[in-house]
Amino acid sequence: IRDSMGIKSNSMSITVSLPDDYGLILVIAAVIGIECLFTGFACVGRARAKYFTQEFLEKHFGEAHKKAIGSKIEKGGYPDMGSGLYADKLSYEGWYELNNAQRAHYNFVEQVGIVIPALLIAGLEYTQYSIIAGIVYIIAVSYT
């Protein structure tokens, strides 16, 4: 292939045509991703802030943490994901609430890897159905 100046080139261009409403599919996919991110902050972050306070962690693990790591323990309880050393010191109610919040977010994270690609691919052929399905998904996840 030669360009307008007669220089030989091995490149080819491909044109992809998207349905007129495909931009809405992209917006819906982005909203699902953002909703997943904020679910982590809202559900899990709230439960961590409630149960893994600075006082709680300092009381139960402050000395051991300082000795092992060499620094003051930080609030939030990381790296405990709800079933580790820190969570063992929680009340049953606290453990239950933290793990439910964690599981709700994990479920969302596990679904996003399937839902977003499926939405983007199905939207190429079934744009209107994909828009409806995406909006229903956003609403349904918001209420669970």
Secondary structure as GFF3:
##gff-version 3
##sequence-region A 1 144
A	DSSP	alpha_helix	22	39	.	.	.	ID=ss1
A	DSSP	pi_helix	40	45	.	.	.	ID=ss2
A	DSSP	alpha_helix	46	51	.	.	.	ID=ss3
A	DSSP	alpha_helix	54	69	.	.	.	ID=ss4
A	DSSP	three_ten_helix	87	89	.	.	.	ID=ss5
A	DSSP	alpha_helix	92	125	.	.	.	ID=ss6
A	DSSP	alpha_helix	127	142	.	.	.	ID=ss7
###
